[in-house]
Every structure is written in structure tokens, then in C-alpha cells.
Amino acid sequence: MPVTEGTQTARIIAERARFVSPGVATPRLVVAEADGARITDVDGRTFVDFAGGIGCQNTGHRHPAVVDAVKEQADRYLHQCFMVGMYEPYVDVCRRLAELSPCRGDEQRSILVNSGAEAVENAVKIARAATGRQAVVVFEHAFHGRTLLAMTMTSKVKPYKAGFGPFAPEVYRAPAPYPYRGVSTDDALAALDQLFKSDVDPASVACVVLEPVQGEGGFIPMPPDYLARLQELCRVNGILYVDDEVQSGVGRTGRMWAVDHYDGVEPDLLVAGKSIGGGLPLAGVTGRAELMDAVPTGGLGGTFGGNPLACAAGAAVLEIVAADGFLTDARALGETLRARLEALAARHADIGEVRGLGPMLAFEFEERSPDRAQTVVSAAFERGLVLLSCGLYGNVIRLLPPLTIAQDELDEGLAILEDSLAA
Ligand code: PLP
């Protein structure tokens, strides 16, 4: 849809082109307000939001408890730097993360930072300090962020890596299971074994870092047996297992953490981000005391990490998601969504697979090209739905609506999706 001349949208897009780096991709959506699962643009058009600012709104835009907590905090102080003036909201979020942690060990501690990438980098630092080893093993279809080490760990060249080298050393990659494209648990583990023979001594590997449902890579859930077998391989070799739940965590899959779906799997370190801040920049690393204590005092930190406003929001979010009923409702949403997507797939032969975990769902077009998905995303936008694609080939449509979305908004969004597929 062309941007209509003379609108606020046209004015701001023109200013954006003049003043903002084109390196940041932007759509034609210029937001004025957002509430729950609804966005209103600067010209008064409304959209159902199936993107949540890339998975950051599991509790919905401006959840009242989050807004109240932020306002209350804003009346006290905005910034201290935890390394200069300590404050309770930071400690409170870490206490909640300890209570909710899926990680091995009784005593859990956390560090809070600003972004998923920063949290991933800190998890690697902690793993290196705790093991005295340097190598990191990551997987095909992984996305871990855009800073140097996180970008190196990410498994997509364009647009994330092309032209940005040299990359960080000591990062090794193995295939992860991807049953739809023919990679089984056995294949993935055999390839890892091969990696340990051909490229890196397992005795020098500090950690493996894995998303239990690969997010940007295409919403690929790890098969049930894979995580347990990977964990076993890690334990045998003294390698730490880092669970990147930046996108899959905080209720997105209908459990607090996606890894909670996998019996007997207890990561060594958990990386959280995105929705934990309820819309404010917050991320963290959680793990057992023995690992977290391996870093000398002063080795971790940052000016804004665990900012008071973000922590106030984070504590409210964790309270909401852990409260009775939230995750049950999220799982029910997942069942409804899955049934609706399966029905869509039955009507569209070019949809190869519907997949996901709980309400973290997507469908992949058979063709390995972004064209079809992009057409659907654009058609959806014209019709009032914000939708995102993902996947190495950009041929996956992912659904990231607030888990609090009302039935009528869900129906409206899915009707637009159906229309857009037919467009
Ligand atoms: N890890 C995962 C699994 C992600 O999905 C992302 C972002 O999409 C990141 C890390 C990086 O997070 P951020 O964009 O906050 O740096």
C-alpha cells in the first residue's frame, strides 16, 4: 500500500529517511498508541498486533500492572547504576528469576542487562569464567543478537553478518534438528560428534548455546528427546548448557520457559530477554551460584543494566505470568491457534508445515524463498494486521500476539491472515 501524501505517516517516514540510518529496517507503520493487542498509527488506523515488537509483549501492550509499576518507580528515581547505588527492584527481579529458574542447582543468582545480545554475551563470559575454557558451540538457524560475539553466534549471513567481519574466535557451529527439512535428533547429534572430532576438542568447550524453539531461524522447536541427549553429552564432557530463552521465555510457549516442556532438562544457565521487560529494555542471565560466583567482582555489569524502571516492569511481568491461570490460558490460546493454522494449511497447499510449542506458532511455506511470506505480511498490513516472517529463507510466518489477546481480536487477526493468504 503506498503511503498517502499529506498524512502524518508520510511526513514521519520522510523525516525518518532524512535523519535515521537506513541500516535499521523499518516498516510503513508509524505508531501513535498501543494497548493490549491493538496498535493505532499516527493517522488513526488501527492494527491487530501479531508481532509484539518482536515477541516483547507476551503480557500485552501497556499491561496496567506494568504501567503502574513503572509510574510508581518514575516517581522515586529513574537511574542509579546498580554498581553505584544499589536498589531493591533489581534484587526483586533476580529473586523472582531464582524462584522461577529451570536451571540445575538449589541456589540461583542472576545478572540483569539491557538486551538479549548483551545477556547472551554475558552468559558466555560466565561460562568461560566458570569452566576456564574458551570455545562456544552454537547451531544452524540460531539467532543470538547483533553485537560482535552474538552476531558471530547467529546463523544467518544476510542481513546480520555480511560485511561485518572479522567475527569473534572460538565459535563452532553444528546442525540442530529440523525434522521438516530432514534433520533428525540422531543426525544433529552425529554432526555434533563429528564437530568434536574434526573441529574442536570438547575439553576446550565452555558451553553450548541453544534456543529450545529457534526463533528468528524459523520457530523450530527442538524434538523432545534432543535436549535431554544434548544435556547428557554436555555433562559427560564438562560443557555448560546455556538455554537462550530470549524469545521463547516468559510464557511464550505456555510454560514460563520453553525448556519446562522438556522432562529432565535443567540448563546450567538461562538467558531471558524481550517480554520480561513488558516493553522496557531488560534481559538477564540466571544460573546456579557456583557458576555465577565464578566471575570476580566487577567482571560483569554495565551502566544501565537492570535499570530501575525496567526492573519495576520486569517484576510486574514475572508476577503476572506466574499468577494462577496465565499460563493455562496461554496454552489454551496455543491450542486454538494451532487448530486455526492447521485449518489454514489444509486450504493452502503451499504451506508445508505448521509448527511450534504451545502458542509460539508459525507456518513454513514449502518454497525456500521469502516472496510468498513477504506478500502475505504486506497484504496483512494493508488489511490491519501486524505480522512477521522469519526463517533462514524468510519463508516462515510466525505469530507473536500478546498472550492476553481477546477472542474477538484474535478472530479479527486470523481472518485478516486468511484473507492475506488468499490475496
Ligand atoms: N536471542 C534470541 C533467541 C533472540 O530471539 C534475540 C532477538 O531476537 C536475541 C537473543 C537478541 O536479543 P536483542 O535483540 O534484545 O539483543
Residues whose N, C-alpha, C, O or C-beta is under 5 A from the ligand:
A	BS01	PLP	S115 G116 A117 E118 F143 H144 G145 E211 G215 E216 D244 V246 Q247 G273
